[in-house]
Amino acid sequence: MTALTDFFSQFKFLGAYAPLASLFVALTGTIVLAVLSNLVAKNFIVALINRLLHKSTSKRDDILARRKVFERLSQLAPALVIYALAPYVLSAYPAPGAFIAKLSLITIVVIGVLFIDALINAGLEIYGTYRASRNFPIKSFAQAAKLMLYFLGAVSTLSLILGQSPMTFIAGFGAFAAVLMFVFKDPILGFVAGLQLSANRMVAVGDWIEMPKYGIDGDVMEIALTTVKIRNFDKTITTVPTQALINDSFKNWRGMTETGGRRIKRSIYLDVASVRFCDEEMLRRYSKIQHIADYLDEKRRELTTYNETHMKDPDALVPASLVNGRRLTNVGTFRAYLEAYLRAHPKISKTLTLLVRQLQPTENGLPIEIYVFSTQTDWGVYESIQADIFDHILAAAPEFDLRIFQNPTGGVFARLGG
């Protein structure tokens, strides 16, 4: 700066204004260098980095360009130029020089915080492209890191403004620990809950969960530091505190998706009065029904052998009553048919549980429960498969001389009265 002042002092017409002229030129040169450094950083360096990112085979690094991570970093160039040159340019004016240097240093801290924030956002989005992100969401950790980042940025800025060491402020904050704990209670609880959810794999983005207490029945959209966002099947969105998933119970249907089978558990009720032993005429008719002929042949041989072995009276082999000996019933044959029908069904799992069982009779009749798993877990397809199966069951019951129980309606009483 002294050399520049000596240079302008050679011009007699400037006289006493030589120091001001040198200061003006130095300030203008500093501003021009700051602008040029910004243009070079953005239009050349950042542009080159973005081109290299777009040319790479991986698409994940394109996220860094889309998030403009390096554009934020390029803003450091003019701040660094001003911070480096201001003390020399304003050497004759120490107070303004120190102020501008401090201001540029604060700008560097702010830009650094924004750059790291953008880097965290980009890293979070890149992590979301991996399958592991479904089972181990890290958004809550990213938000906690951002809180710490902005806290450190605020402490650094405050220390620069007041001219104190950052450790002084950090030590001072210890006295306000109780206040900070109260103010940041929800983030702290949410962070701990997020750790538990992730470590125990209790819930992940994309899981279908049910939580009746909060009216939740839908897919998890987002697990954040303090809240979990769920899109219900009626397209409404429910937001609950993260710690609610730790403190309260909920049902996670992830196991159904991972297993590849969705349970069908439903009963039909048969009129008990329609249950009877099978006579020869009934067995001849049933043997013509698909899926049941082989079962009937095997069962008839088994029962014939049993009756011949255990019935002492030879005349009892052709009994006057079907109660004598072991006999097939229409409801037992119907259950065997349903099991064979379901095992042959192309959309029913053969590796998971497959049961057709009789439950305790009730005032509404005899329940026959179907307990199987569909190979399709999509809701619409699952409901269609279930409806088709029970359409068939309801229509097939009369073929086995069984009646579906139904409470009488007004039309029934009207016909009886007529």
PyMOL commands that set and color helices and strands:
alter all, ss='L'
color gray80, all
select helices_A, chain A and resi 2-9+15-55+62-66+69-74+76-89+94-127+132-135+139-162+166-183+185-199+212-214+244-247+254-259+272-274+280-286+293-310+314-317+330-344+379-400+410-417
alter helices_A, ss='H'
color red, helices_A
select strands_A, chain A and resi 208-211+216-223+227-232+237-241+251-252+262-270+355-358+366-374
alter strands_A, ss='S'
color yellow, strands_A
deselect
rebuild
show_as cartoon
